[in-house]
Amino acid sequence: MEDQVQSSLFVKTFPVGPLQCNCTLVGNSQSGQAILIDPGGDSEMLLQELSEHQLQLVEILHTHAHLDHLSLIHISEPTRLLSIG
């Protein structure tokens, strides 16, 4: 069972925004759902990543409230926005 769960999980971390802060995309290929952690910029690139992997954004997680981590709050309207910091 563990191998099956791992094979459906997609995790990618990359720098975004003017300060190149790390953002992490976590998706599940079986459910087609994804979350973004600290999406601080480059919304077009992030939306392209979601599209390429056929993932629907369902949540955005912010680990803390610095401006470089909150600049994509406008794409969170159809999603659940969680602040964990």
VOGUKOL-311739 format. One line per 2 residues: their letters; for each residue x, y, z of C-alpha. Coordinates in nm, 3 decimals. Layout:
! VOGUKOL-311739
a) X/Y/Z | ...
! end
This chain:
! VOGUKOL-311739
me) 0.000/0.000/0.000 | 0.283/0.242/0.084
dq) 0.439/0.214/-0.264 | 0.104/0.291/-0.424
vq) 0.066/0.610/-0.216 | 0.419/0.724/-0.293
ss) 0.377/0.671/-0.668 | 0.070/0.896/-0.680
lf) 0.237/1.180/-0.487 | 0.400/1.461/-0.682
vk) 0.628/1.709/-0.498 | 0.823/1.988/-0.663
tf) 1.001/2.281/-0.497 | 1.124/2.581/-0.693
pv) 1.213/2.948/-0.636 | 0.946/3.206/-0.720
gp) 0.896/3.579/-0.706 | 1.144/3.864/-0.699
lq) 1.313/3.728/-0.386 | 1.327/3.372/-0.526
cn) 1.167/3.220/-0.216 | 1.097/2.848/-0.220
ct) 0.749/2.739/-0.319 | 0.637/2.377/-0.305
lv) 0.373/2.212/-0.520 | 0.230/1.892/-0.374
gn) -0.011/1.697/-0.590 | -0.184/1.363/-0.606
sq) -0.203/1.215/-0.955 | -0.489/0.983/-0.857
sg) -0.718/1.253/-0.717 | -0.590/1.529/-0.945
qa) -0.573/1.767/-0.651 | -0.283/1.985/-0.541
il) -0.173/2.234/-0.280 | 0.080/2.515/-0.308
id) 0.297/2.605/-0.012 | 0.429/2.963/0.003
pg) 0.348/3.073/-0.354 | 0.523/3.410/-0.347
gd) 0.506/3.505/-0.715 | 0.524/3.383/-1.075
se) 0.156/3.293/-1.087 | 0.161/3.212/-1.460
ml) 0.443/2.961/-1.410 | 0.265/2.801/-1.113
lq) -0.061/2.772/-1.306 | 0.133/2.618/-1.596
el) 0.287/2.359/-1.359 | -0.061/2.267/-1.236
se) -0.186/2.236/-1.593 | 0.112/2.028/-1.710
hq) 0.051/1.775/-1.435 | -0.330/1.788/-1.474
lq) -0.375/1.906/-1.116 | -0.646/2.125/-0.967
lv) -0.539/2.364/-0.692 | -0.750/2.305/-0.381
ei) -0.548/2.476/-0.108 | -0.277/2.734/-0.061
lh) -0.070/2.712/0.256 | 0.128/3.006/0.389
th) 0.390/2.916/0.648 | 0.427/3.278/0.759
ah) 0.295/3.623/0.671 | 0.588/3.786/0.491
ld) 0.496/3.975/0.173 | 0.716/3.746/-0.040
hl) 0.496/3.451/0.058 | 0.157/3.622/0.023
sl) 0.174/3.788/-0.317 | -0.037/3.519/-0.487
ih) -0.332/3.544/-0.253 | -0.542/3.662/-0.551
is) -0.535/3.314/-0.713 | -0.677/3.156/-0.397
ep) -1.040/3.255/-0.458 | -1.153/2.908/-0.578
tr) -0.938/2.737/-0.318 | -0.912/2.714/0.057
ll) -0.646/2.947/0.197 | -0.472/2.828/0.513
si) -0.213/3.015/0.713 | -0.010/2.782/0.930
g) 0.247/3.030/1.058
! end
